[in-house]
Amino acid sequence: MPVISFDAVRKVYPLPAGDVVALDGVDLAIEEGEFVLIMGPSGSGKSTLLNIMGSLDVPTSGEVTIAEKRISRMDDDELTLLRRDHIGFIFQQFNLIPLLSVVENVEYPLILRGQQNGSRERAQEVLAAVEIAETHFSHKPNELSGGQQQRVAIARALVNDPDFLLCDEPTGNLDSKTGTAIMTLLDRMNREEGKTIVMVTHDPRMTDYADRTIRLVDGRVAE
Amino acid sequence: MTFFDLARRNVTRHWLRSVLAVVGIVIGVVAIASLGIMGNSIGLMFDDMVSDVGDTLIVSPAMGSGSDRLTDRQVDDIKRAVGSNQVIPFATTVDKITVGGASSGAMIYAIPASDIPSLLETESGGYPRDTGAGCLIGSQLAANSQENGLKLGARVRIGDETLRVVGVLKERGMGFDINPDYAIVVPYAWYSNHYNEKEYDQAIVKVRDVNDIDAVKESIDQRMNRREDTVNVMDTRGILESVFSAADSITVFLMGIGAVSLLVAGVSILNVMLMSVTERIKEIGVLRSIGTRRSEVMRMFIYEALFLGVAGALIGGVLSFGVGYVMTAVLVGNPDFLFNPASLLYIVFGMGFGVFTSVASGLYPAWKAAQLNPIQALRHE
């Protein structure tokens, strides 16, 4: 059973100037343990695909199954819980919560699940796994470098042990050396921990890390 | 770390803005609570005065009844009408009095000697008797006439007779029945004899149970005014009520102003919270995308409003206590009124209203935050 499967997925945005077809019949399946890149020019539907994979959006028609759950008829709360329990998001801009310390940022998803007991220890454990020094645990995110912030964001994405990581240009805001370090970390998570990773990127060098690449053109998967 | 914790940190992140919003709530709470306390204190003052003088009816000859005096027979009728309650008829006149060598005009009250003790208290000395030639002097008259020698034991000439001052009255203040502070009180028998008068000006009815006032009034009306109005019955409670109902409506009006100030405070919280939501659109997008439910986002923002409201209410409550103390002490003259349960309840009411206003003002911004589309919110810069 694939972690993610798309079956004839269409996404149409109704606009006053006429409907915009963002996804036009996408079929795909992502298996457990895969590291998959999604590439394509601007306007090819990458963002829409990412949003639907992240259960932030639902298709206009077709069916999407995420973690063995069909999302097309889910309400907002069900979609939210699916994100919380099965998906780890990693953003280009890190998107840590500025009010929370590093360790609290990582702890937050556990608290959303009502796991107060041992949440601090679990957060510290995951932070150690992404190589954040203990001295930084109590710092606020803006006191860390970009690379460190992205590591914290990866820890936050991993802390709930999601079915897959969904990465949106995770190295886009980092210099190439730091970017490489982050990619090495993600690669390690994929190889050693068996984490399924889906990554949207413009950067052709990323193909080195991936098992395969899905190319989108005009809302379709290009062969 | 909880949602409440997050809300608290958000409130303290922009502390100046939060403090200003809290100040609005504080002003509203203080306005409502202290004005309520004042209104309540005025009410308590009313009750005090009613229990002091509210048991009194004053019966006087009706206008246009052909007579401006009450006859013995009418007084007897009144006595029959009021049953076991006490009736004290009295007459007044103004005459020249001479003490030592000095003369002046003075108000004279003539009251049956046996009734005087139940109506008036003496500061010193005793009470005159019907058979003797004694009189009482009012406290202010005594104070103003010291150099004339008008004091306890002095002799006062009225016309060709001499009275001895057997007592000095306690200060009584403004009354609805008689005002003896500047007057001389003589036994009615002496007055009747001296002026050759058999009639009275008015009669005071002391009703034993304040709740019977209306029934007693009705009974007098029934007996005396069946065919035509021969007497007027005035109850002091009615007069007090009309005075105090004016004070009451002023209080309601002032509390209304207090409520408006709280409303303004609510608008400022609404504004602060809307600003907070707008600034944090992206953050809300992040929270939503990593699995925070709408209801949880909403809760976080309501907690913020609650936090501002509770802070404002607590500070406002403490200040209300102080302002209430000053108000009851200075304006009403009795700070004990502050510790009346109803007064304290106004503080609780003001605080509760402050918290309610804050939370109510936070509802819309919280709802707005919860309704944000996570995709658009994430893209927001």
Contacts between the chains, C-beta under 8 A, distances in Angstrom:
chain1	res1	chain2	res2	distance
A	51	B	375	5.5
A	54	B	289	6.9
A	56	B	289	6.1
A	56	B	374	5.3
A	56	B	375	5.2
A	56	B	378	8.0
A	57	B	375	6.2
A	76	B	293	8.0
A	76	B	294	6.1
A	77	B	293	5.7
A	77	B	294	7.1
A	77	B	295	7.9
A	80	B	288	7.0
A	80	B	291	5.8
A	80	B	292	7.1
A	80	B	293	4.8
A	80	B	294	7.4
A	81	B	291	6.9
A	81	B	293	7.4
A	83	B	289	6.5
A	83	B	290	6.7
A	83	B	291	4.7
A	84	B	290	7.0
A	84	B	291	2.4
A	84	B	292	7.7
A	85	B	291	7.2
A	89	B	289	5.5
A	89	B	290	5.7
A	91	B	286	7.7
A	91	B	378	7.6
A	95	B	282	7.6
A	95	B	286	4.4
A	95	B	289	8.0
A	95	B	378	7.5
A	96	B	286	8.0
A	97	B	283	6.3
A	97	B	286	6.6
A	97	B	287	7.1
A	98	B	283	7.3
A	99	B	6	6.4
A	99	B	9	4.6
A	99	B	10	6.4
A	99	B	13	6.6
A	100	B	1	7.1
A	100	B	6	7.6
A	104	B	1	5.3
A	107	B	1	6.5
A	108	B	1	7.4
A	108	B	290	7.3
A	109	B	290	5.9
A	109	B	291	6.2
A	111	B	1	6.1
A	111	B	2	7.2
A	112	B	290	7.7
A	112	B	291	5.3
A	112	B	292	6.1
A	112	B	296	7.3
A	156	B	290	7.0
A	157	B	290	7.9
A	160	B	291	8.0
